């Protein structure tokens, strides 16, 4: 069996590549010429890498044609919500046109792979307290350009299933983290700051944004297992939530990381530049639909996830 992962050098892509290799699946992956490959260096020799700009239709079609995939995992995206406020056009172009290019490549080549499209819980946006936990039937009311781009990917993918019979499966993963998570994401940024403080690279002050938001976290290693199961057991043309069904306050996430720190004198200081123009207050998911279809459930506890994340930054922060 062959799989194509778009955005294979990314945080999730690298973990998914490891998972698929362990299942003896031949793994192909797209990357841009300027992509950093740190995340996949340890498995690079086992991968079939293809230079590809996801925004260019002919480039994507060439990648799909070369890889001849049975499974496509479309992960390539501009995935950082705050960046979507500063670069909305780039976010919309990369995410929407990139998704369209994958679908069009499959349609034009007249092949029949199963296509997992990585949606996001950010699609739900504003959710009233009486509508929690969030099911797939909740309204989609995104509160960021990123969320809008993911809603469009979602709808396009389902439309191509209905119109052309493409085997598209949309997964709306809630927050996921773990080793290799980029330092622009809140919990990883906290862990990196703590690692730098421990190595005396900076003063014992950790800078934070909104600590009141609540997020439903799952370990990335559980999420990539869910993505694979989606291609094996879920119904094309449908969307599925992937989540732990427990929400953590960002302040609780910070407390857990500080508890694991070797320094006990760290001051927490608010940084106005870390605040968003509008923020989703609570993202708490219900994944009963996915659980019934696949039997999946998270296996790695959140405390373990954060321990592994902090150890990752300790190993990747120089004194």
MOHUZI-V28802 format. One line per field, one symbol per residue. phi: phi as a letter, one per 40 degrees, with the letter a starting at -180 (. if undefined). psi: psi as a letter, one per 40 degrees, with the letter a starting at -180 (. if undefined). burial: b if it has 24 or more other C-alpha atoms within 12 Angstrom, else e. A space follows every 50 residues. Layout:
phi=???
psi=???
burial=???
This chain:
phi=.bbbbcgcccdcdcccddcccccgccbbacacccccbdcbdcbdccbbcb cabccbdccccccccccfccbbbcbdacbcddccccbccccccccccdcd cccccccccfbbccbcbccaccccfcbcdcbcccbcccccbcbadcdccc ccddcccccccccbgcccbcbbccdbaidgcccccdcccdcccccccdcf caccbbcbbccccbbcbbcdcccccccccdccbccdgbbbcbacgbbbcc ccccccccccccbbbccbbcbdccccdabccbbbcbbdcccccbgcacbb ccccdccccccccccbbcc
psi=iiihhhfdeidddddddddddeefhhhiiiiidehheddedeedeeihih hhheehdddddddddddfidhhhgdhihehddddddgddddddddddddd ddddddddefifihhhhgaieeddbhhideeiihieeiihgieidddddd dddddddddddddeeighhhhghahiiahehieeidddddddddddddef eiighhhibheeihihiihdddddddddddddeihieiihihiefhhhid dddddddddeiehefhihhihdeeiidiihdhhhihfdddddddeiiieh iddddddddddddddehi.
burial=ebbbbbbbbbbbbbbbbbbbbeeebbbbbbbbeeeebebbeebeeebbbb bbbbbbbebbbbbbbebbbbbbbbbbbbbbbbbbbeebeebbbbbbbbbb bbbbbbbeeebbbbbbbbbbbbbbbbbeeeebbbbbebebebbbbbbbbb bbbbbbbbbbbeeeebbbbbbbbbbbbbbbbbbebbbbbbbbbbbbbbee eeebbbbbbbbebbbbbbbbbbbbbbbbbbbbbbbbbbbbbbbbbbbbbb bebbbbbbebbeeeebeeeeeeeeeeeebbbbbbbbbebbeebbebbbee ebbebbbbbbbbbbeeeee
